[in-house]
């Protein structure tokens, strides 16, 4: 047997094997420790751990490093640093998103894990959402509005790349529209506030309720009615009141003598992306593996937050819950399901390519070395093909499962209180003190809490 022939036989197998290490997902060994630190609200130590683990992300997973660091810094209320990291993640993902598909050739031969991670479609929108919330934390309403507007713009650009019948269900964000309405109202831009509230109501009613089971919160409708009343939009008011007869509201003039405080509650861990696979036996004895990812919901005990506030001067008390406004888990699961057929089609093409390469190698081996060498090459090819066929299970692991919001309109003054985090039966799992704070009339106040 000629040496040139031997090299020809084993070259395809060498190509598959040489990419084996590169087809692996990034290390996830740091995440259990990070989650433990999140549980104990030690966000700064979690940031430090991610920084120390930077090398484990590898160059092709640079976006994931900045995503993780960015959101941990947000939980730590280090909002400026958080935005610096999220901006880096956004820049990487934007650059990768615009690159030619010709540069992804290895993903058609080996695995999607060989190409740089550019984020799930919904994750790209979540970057701008959390950047907007960082600006909220900094008290920069204009900066928050700039990032908030980018959310729907990002979703629009993403969906424009797909055929109309293949577009994502997640095409607009109801929570970010509500936040925009609140910020426009804070700046006295009531017409813009009305437009944002109206759009938020539409997204919740026609999209979120249908696809994720999340209905418009009562306080969204209250704010929408108040804005419509202030603008003398009488027809719109009648339409809204007919659709939501149970919701009452105070007019905006009355509200301007009050303050509005919102409690943003990040709850649970977002879904985990795992591999699904099937092995297809071919008529000639080869085994072909097809792998694809799926999101799996992670369980969490806390159902919602129950907030109690007391005016330190008048003694008046307020008690209200946090309500679901952004079901990130359902958005992630549905978003991946929307494009799973595209992922499966690519996996089938990849599996077919590997199969044809393996058949070619086996045929050459049998011709040059007989039955034994043919069987050895067939076995090696099957193992190499299966080992390199791995679903891309990379994702932004530190997102919350959901964003809940508690909202109250209160008289100006000094307040203190607490938030009880309760399970589905109403049992208090944990509590946190709300530090004393003061609000003035027309002021918007924001507090942010993280629970697992």
C-alpha positions as CSV (number, residue, x, y, z in Angstrom):
1,X,0.0,0.0,0.0
2,X,1.4,3.3,-1.0
3,X,2.0,6.0,1.6
4,X,0.2,8.6,-0.6
5,X,-2.9,6.4,-0.5
6,X,-2.7,6.1,3.3
7,X,-2.6,9.8,3.6
8,X,-5.6,10.1,1.3
9,X,-7.6,7.6,3.4
10,X,-7.0,9.2,6.7
11,X,-7.1,12.9,5.7
12,X,-10.9,13.3,6.1
13,X,-10.7,11.6,9.5
14,X,-7.8,13.9,10.5
15,X,-9.9,17.0,9.4
16,X,-12.8,15.8,11.7
17,X,-10.5,14.9,14.6
18,X,-8.4,18.1,14.4
19,X,-11.5,20.2,15.0
20,X,-12.7,18.1,17.9
21,X,-11.4,20.4,20.6
22,X,-12.6,23.4,18.8
23,X,-16.2,22.0,18.6
24,X,-16.5,22.1,22.3
25,X,-18.7,24.6,24.2
26,X,-17.0,26.9,26.7
27,X,-16.3,25.8,30.2
28,X,-19.3,26.1,32.5
29,X,-17.6,25.0,35.7
30,X,-17.7,28.5,37.2
31,X,-21.5,28.9,37.0
32,X,-22.5,26.8,40.0
33,X,-20.2,29.0,42.1
34,X,-21.6,32.2,40.5
35,X,-25.1,31.1,41.2
36,X,-24.3,30.5,44.8
37,X,-22.8,34.0,45.0
38,X,-26.0,35.4,43.4
39,X,-28.0,33.5,46.0
40,X,-26.1,35.3,48.8
41,X,-26.2,38.6,46.9
42,X,-22.4,38.7,46.7
43,X,-22.4,40.3,43.3
44,X,-18.9,41.8,43.5
45,X,-17.4,38.4,44.2
46,X,-19.3,37.0,41.3
47,X,-17.8,39.7,39.0
48,X,-14.4,38.9,40.3
49,X,-14.8,35.2,39.6
50,X,-15.9,35.9,36.0
51,X,-12.9,38.1,35.5
52,X,-10.6,35.4,36.9
53,X,-12.2,32.9,34.6
54,X,-11.8,35.0,31.4
55,X,-9.4,32.6,29.7
56,X,-11.9,29.8,29.9
57,X,-14.3,31.7,27.6
58,X,-11.9,31.5,24.6
59,X,-11.7,34.1,21.9
60,X,-14.7,32.8,20.0
61,X,-16.8,33.2,23.2
62,X,-15.7,36.8,24.0
63,X,-19.3,38.1,23.7
64,X,-20.3,35.7,26.5
65,X,-17.6,37.0,28.8
66,X,-18.8,40.6,28.4
67,X,-22.5,39.5,28.7
68,X,-21.8,37.7,32.0
69,X,-19.7,40.5,33.4
70,X,-22.1,43.2,32.3
71,X,-25.2,41.7,33.9
72,X,-23.3,40.8,37.2
73,X,-22.2,44.4,37.4
74,X,-25.8,45.5,36.8
75,X,-26.9,43.4,39.8
76,X,-24.1,44.9,41.8
77,X,-25.5,48.4,40.9
78,X,-22.2,49.3,39.2
79,X,-24.1,50.7,36.3
80,X,-21.4,52.5,34.4
81,X,-19.1,49.5,34.4
82,X,-22.0,47.3,33.4
83,X,-22.7,49.4,30.4
84,X,-19.0,49.4,29.3
85,X,-19.1,45.6,29.3
86,X,-22.5,45.3,27.6
87,X,-21.4,47.8,25.0
88,X,-18.4,45.5,24.2
89,X,-20.7,42.5,24.0
90,X,-23.1,44.5,21.7
91,X,-20.1,45.6,19.4
92,X,-18.9,42.0,19.1
93,X,-22.3,40.6,18.3
94,X,-23.1,43.4,15.8
95,X,-19.9,42.8,14.0
96,X,-20.4,39.0,13.9
97,X,-24.0,39.4,12.7
98,X,-23.0,41.4,9.7
99,X,-20.2,39.0,8.6
100,X,-20.6,36.9,5.5
101,X,-21.9,33.3,5.9
102,X,-18.9,32.2,3.8
103,X,-16.8,32.7,6.9
104,X,-18.8,30.1,8.8
105,X,-17.8,27.2,6.6
106,X,-16.4,25.2,9.5
107,X,-19.8,25.2,11.2
108,X,-21.2,23.3,8.2
109,X,-18.5,20.6,8.4
110,X,-17.8,20.3,12.1
111,X,-20.1,22.1,14.5
112,X,-21.7,25.5,15.3
113,X,-19.4,25.6,18.3
114,X,-16.4,26.4,15.9
115,X,-17.7,29.8,15.1
116,X,-17.7,32.9,17.4
117,X,-20.8,33.3,19.5
118,X,-23.0,36.1,18.2
119,X,-25.9,35.6,20.6
120,X,-29.4,34.4,20.4
121,X,-31.8,36.9,18.6
122,X,-33.6,37.7,21.9
123,X,-30.2,38.1,23.8
124,X,-29.2,40.9,21.4
125,X,-32.4,42.8,22.4
126,X,-31.8,42.0,26.1
127,X,-28.4,43.8,25.9
128,X,-30.1,47.1,25.1
129,X,-32.8,46.4,27.6
130,X,-30.3,46.1,30.5
131,X,-28.3,49.0,29.2
132,X,-31.5,51.1,29.4
133,X,-32.0,49.8,33.0
134,X,-28.4,50.8,33.8
135,X,-29.1,54.4,32.7
136,X,-32.3,54.3,34.8
137,X,-30.1,53.3,37.8
138,X,-27.9,56.3,37.0
139,X,-30.9,58.6,36.8
140,X,-30.1,59.4,33.2
141,X,-33.6,59.2,31.5
142,X,-32.4,60.4,28.1
143,X,-29.7,57.7,28.0
144,X,-32.2,55.1,29.0
145,X,-34.6,56.2,26.3
146,X,-31.8,55.9,23.7
147,X,-31.1,52.3,24.6
148,X,-34.8,51.5,25.0
149,X,-35.5,52.6,21.4
150,X,-32.7,50.3,20.3
151,X,-34.5,47.3,21.6
152,X,-37.3,47.4,19.0
153,X,-34.9,48.6,16.3
154,X,-32.7,45.5,17.0
155,X,-35.7,43.2,16.9
156,X,-36.9,44.8,13.6
157,X,-33.4,44.4,12.0
158,X,-33.2,40.8,13.0
159,X,-36.6,39.9,11.7
160,X,-36.0,41.7,8.4
161,X,-33.3,39.0,7.7
162,X,-35.9,36.2,7.7
163,X,-38.7,35.4,5.3
164,X,-42.0,36.7,6.5
165,X,-43.4,33.3,7.4
166,X,-40.2,32.4,9.3
167,X,-39.9,35.5,11.5
168,X,-39.6,35.4,15.3
169,X,-42.7,35.7,17.5
170,X,-40.6,38.0,19.7
171,X,-40.6,41.1,17.5
172,X,-41.5,43.8,20.0
173,X,-40.9,44.2,23.7
174,X,-43.8,45.2,25.9
175,X,-41.8,45.9,29.1
176,X,-39.4,48.3,27.4
177,X,-42.4,50.2,25.9
178,X,-43.8,50.6,29.4
179,X,-40.5,51.8,30.7
180,X,-40.3,54.3,27.8
181,X,-43.7,55.6,28.7
182,X,-42.7,56.1,32.3
183,X,-39.6,58.0,31.4
184,X,-41.3,60.2,28.8
185,X,-43.9,61.0,31.5
186,X,-41.0,61.9,33.9
187,X,-39.7,64.3,31.3
188,X,-43.2,65.9,30.8
189,X,-43.5,64.4,27.2
190,X,-47.1,63.2,27.7
191,X,-47.9,62.6,24.1
192,X,-44.8,60.4,23.7
193,X,-45.7,58.7,27.0
194,X,-49.2,58.0,25.6
195,X,-47.8,56.5,22.4
196,X,-45.4,54.3,24.4
197,X,-48.1,53.1,26.8
198,X,-50.5,52.5,24.0
199,X,-47.9,50.4,22.1
200,X,-47.1,48.5,25.3
201,X,-50.7,47.7,25.8
202,X,-51.0,46.5,22.3
203,X,-47.9,44.2,22.6
204,X,-49.1,42.7,25.9
205,X,-52.6,42.1,24.6
206,X,-51.8,40.9,21.1
207,X,-48.4,39.3,21.6
208,X,-47.4,38.6,25.2
209,X,-50.8,37.3,26.4
210,X,-51.1,35.0,23.4
211,X,-47.5,33.7,23.2
212,X,-46.3,33.9,26.9
213,X,-49.4,34.1,29.0
214,X,-48.5,37.6,30.2
215,X,-51.4,40.1,30.3
216,X,-51.1,43.9,30.5
217,X,-50.6,45.0,34.2
218,X,-53.4,47.1,35.7
219,X,-50.9,50.0,36.4
220,X,-50.0,50.1,32.7
221,X,-53.6,50.7,31.8
222,X,-53.9,53.3,34.6
223,X,-51.0,55.2,33.2
224,X,-52.3,54.9,29.7
225,X,-55.7,56.2,30.7
226,X,-54.1,59.1,32.6
227,X,-52.0,60.1,29.6
228,X,-55.0,59.8,27.2
229,X,-57.0,62.0,29.6
230,X,-54.3,64.6,29.8
231,X,-54.1,64.8,26.0
232,X,-57.9,65.0,25.6
233,X,-57.9,61.8,23.6
234,X,-61.6,61.1,24.5
235,X,-62.2,58.4,21.8
236,X,-59.1,56.5,22.8
237,X,-60.1,56.7,26.5
238,X,-63.5,55.2,25.7
239,X,-61.9,52.4,23.8
240,X,-59.4,51.6,26.6
241,X,-62.1,51.8,29.3
242,X,-64.4,49.5,27.3
243,X,-61.5,47.0,27.0
244,X,-60.5,47.2,30.7
245,X,-63.7,48.2,32.6
246,X,-62.2,47.0,35.9
247,X,-59.3,49.5,35.8
248,X,-59.8,52.9,37.5
249,X,-57.4,55.8,37.3
250,X,-56.6,59.2,38.7
251,X,-56.2,62.1,36.2
252,X,-52.7,63.2,35.4
253,X,-53.1,66.6,37.1
254,X,-53.8,64.7,40.4
255,X,-50.9,62.4,39.7
256,X,-48.5,65.3,39.1
257,X,-48.9,66.1,42.8
258,X,-47.7,62.6,43.7
259,X,-44.6,60.5,43.2
260,X,-44.4,57.2,41.4
261,X,-42.0,54.5,42.6
262,X,-41.2,51.3,40.7
263,X,-39.6,48.2,42.1
264,X,-37.9,46.1,39.4
265,X,-37.6,42.5,40.5
266,X,-35.3,40.1,38.6
267,X,-36.4,36.6,39.6
268,X,-35.1,33.1,38.9
269,X,-32.5,31.8,36.5
270,X,-33.2,31.9,32.8
271,X,-33.6,28.7,30.9
272,X,-30.7,26.3,30.2
273,X,-29.8,25.4,26.7
274,X,-29.2,21.6,26.3
275,X,-28.5,19.2,23.5
276,X,-31.1,17.0,21.9
277,X,-29.8,14.4,19.5
278,X,-30.8,11.5,17.4
279,X,-28.7,8.7,15.9
280,X,-29.8,7.5,12.4
281,X,-28.5,4.1,11.3
282,X,-27.7,4.1,7.6
283,X,-28.3,1.0,5.4
284,X,-24.6,0.5,5.0
285,X,-24.0,0.3,8.8
286,X,-22.8,3.9,9.4
287,X,-24.4,5.8,12.3
288,X,-25.2,9.4,11.7
289,X,-25.7,11.7,14.6
290,X,-27.9,14.9,14.3
291,X,-27.7,17.3,17.2
292,X,-29.6,20.4,17.9
293,X,-30.2,22.7,21.0
294,X,-33.3,23.3,23.0
295,X,-34.1,25.5,26.0
296,X,-35.3,23.9,29.2
297,X,-37.0,25.9,32.0
298,X,-35.2,26.0,35.3
299,X,-37.3,25.8,38.4
300,X,-37.2,28.5,41.2
301,X,-39.1,28.8,44.4
302,X,-40.0,32.5,44.6
303,X,-43.3,33.4,42.9
304,X,-43.3,37.2,43.5
305,X,-42.4,40.0,45.8
306,X,-44.8,41.6,48.3
307,X,-43.8,45.2,49.1
308,X,-44.8,47.2,52.1
309,X,-44.0,50.9,52.4
310,X,-44.8,53.3,55.2
311,X,-44.7,57.1,55.2
312,X,-42.4,58.0,58.1
313,X,-44.3,61.3,58.7
314,X,-48.0,60.5,58.2
315,X,-47.7,56.8,59.0
316,X,-49.8,55.9,55.9
317,X,-48.9,52.4,54.6
318,X,-49.0,50.9,51.1
319,X,-48.9,47.2,50.3
320,X,-48.6,45.9,46.7
321,X,-47.1,42.9,44.8
322,X,-44.6,42.7,41.9
323,X,-46.3,41.5,38.8
324,X,-44.9,39.7,35.8
325,X,-43.9,42.0,32.9
326,X,-41.2,40.1,31.0
327,X,-41.1,36.3,30.9
328,X,-37.6,35.9,29.6
329,X,-37.8,32.1,29.9
330,X,-40.8,31.9,27.6
331,X,-39.3,34.4,25.2
332,X,-36.1,32.3,25.0
333,X,-37.9,29.0,24.5
334,X,-40.2,30.4,21.8
335,X,-37.5,32.4,20.1
336,X,-35.4,29.2,19.7
337,X,-38.4,27.2,18.5
338,X,-39.0,29.8,15.8
339,X,-35.7,29.0,14.2
340,X,-35.2,25.4,15.2
341,X,-36.1,24.1,11.7
342,X,-33.3,26.3,10.3
343,X,-30.9,24.8,12.9
344,X,-32.0,21.2,12.2
345,X,-31.6,21.7,8.4
346,X,-28.0,22.9,8.9
347,X,-27.4,19.9,11.2
348,X,-28.7,17.5,8.6
349,X,-26.5,19.1,5.9
350,X,-23.5,18.8,8.3
351,X,-24.3,15.1,9.1
352,X,-24.7,14.3,5.4
353,X,-21.3,15.9,4.6
354,X,-19.6,13.9,7.4
355,X,-21.3,10.7,6.2
356,X,-20.1,11.2,2.6
357,X,-16.6,12.0,3.7
358,X,-16.6,8.9,5.8
359,X,-17.9,6.7,3.0
360,X,-15.2,8.0,0.7
361,X,-12.5,7.2,3.3
362,X,-13.9,3.7,3.9
363,X,-14.1,2.9,0.2
364,X,-10.5,4.0,-0.3
365,X,-9.4,1.9,2.7
366,X,-11.1,-1.2,1.5
367,X,-9.6,-0.8,-1.9
368,X,-6.1,-0.3,-0.6
369,X,-6.0,-2.4,2.6
370,X,-8.8,-4.9,2.4
371,X,-11.8,-5.6,4.7
372,X,-10.0,-5.1,8.0
373,X,-8.7,-1.6,7.2
374,X,-12.1,-0.7,5.8
375,X,-13.9,-1.7,9.0
376,X,-11.3,0.2,11.1
377,X,-11.8,3.4,9.1
378,X,-15.6,3.0,9.2
379,X,-15.5,2.7,13.0
380,X,-13.1,5.6,13.4
381,X,-15.1,7.7,11.1
382,X,-18.3,7.0,13.0
383,X,-16.7,7.9,16.3
384,X,-15.1,11.1,14.9
385,X,-18.3,12.2,13.3
386,X,-20.4,11.7,16.5
387,X,-17.8,13.3,18.7
388,X,-17.6,16.5,16.5
389,X,-21.4,16.7,16.1
390,X,-22.4,18.8,19.1
391,X,-25.3,21.2,19.5
392,X,-24.3,24.7,20.2
393,X,-25.6,25.1,23.7
394,X,-23.9,28.4,24.4
395,X,-26.1,31.1,25.8
396,X,-26.3,34.0,28.3
397,X,-26.7,31.9,31.4
398,X,-27.0,34.7,34.0
399,X,-30.2,36.3,32.7
400,X,-33.1,36.2,35.1
401,X,-36.1,33.9,34.3
402,X,-38.4,36.9,34.5
403,X,-38.7,40.6,35.2
404,X,-41.5,41.6,37.6
405,X,-42.5,45.1,38.6
406,X,-44.2,46.6,41.6
407,X,-45.5,50.1,41.2
408,X,-47.1,52.6,43.5
409,X,-48.2,56.2,43.4
410,X,-47.5,57.9,46.7
411,X,-47.5,61.3,48.3
412,X,-44.2,63.2,48.5
413,X,-42.3,62.4,51.7
414,X,-40.0,60.1,53.5
415,X,-40.5,56.3,53.3
416,X,-39.1,53.1,54.5
417,X,-40.3,49.5,54.0
418,X,-39.5,46.0,53.1
419,X,-40.1,43.5,50.3
420,X,-41.1,39.9,51.2
421,X,-40.3,37.3,48.5
422,X,-43.0,34.6,48.7
423,X,-43.6,31.2,47.0
424,X,-46.7,30.2,45.1
425,X,-48.5,29.3,48.4
426,X,-47.8,32.7,49.9
427,X,-45.1,31.6,52.3
428,X,-42.3,34.1,52.8
429,X,-39.0,32.7,51.6
430,X,-36.9,35.7,52.4
431,X,-37.2,39.4,53.1
432,X,-35.1,42.5,52.4
433,X,-35.3,45.9,53.9
434,X,-35.9,48.9,51.6
435,X,-33.6,51.6,52.8
436,X,-35.2,54.9,53.8
437,X,-35.8,57.2,50.9
438,X,-37.5,60.4,50.0
439,X,-39.5,61.4,47.0
440,X,-40.8,64.7,45.7
441,X,-43.9,65.4,43.7
442,X,-43.7,64.3,40.0
443,X,-40.6,62.3,40.8
444,X,-40.0,58.8,39.5
445,X,-38.1,56.4,41.8
446,X,-36.6,53.0,40.9
447,X,-35.4,50.2,43.1
448,X,-33.9,46.9,41.7
449,X,-33.8,43.5,43.4
450,X,-32.4,40.1,42.3
451,X,-33.7,36.7,43.6
452,X,-33.1,33.2,42.5
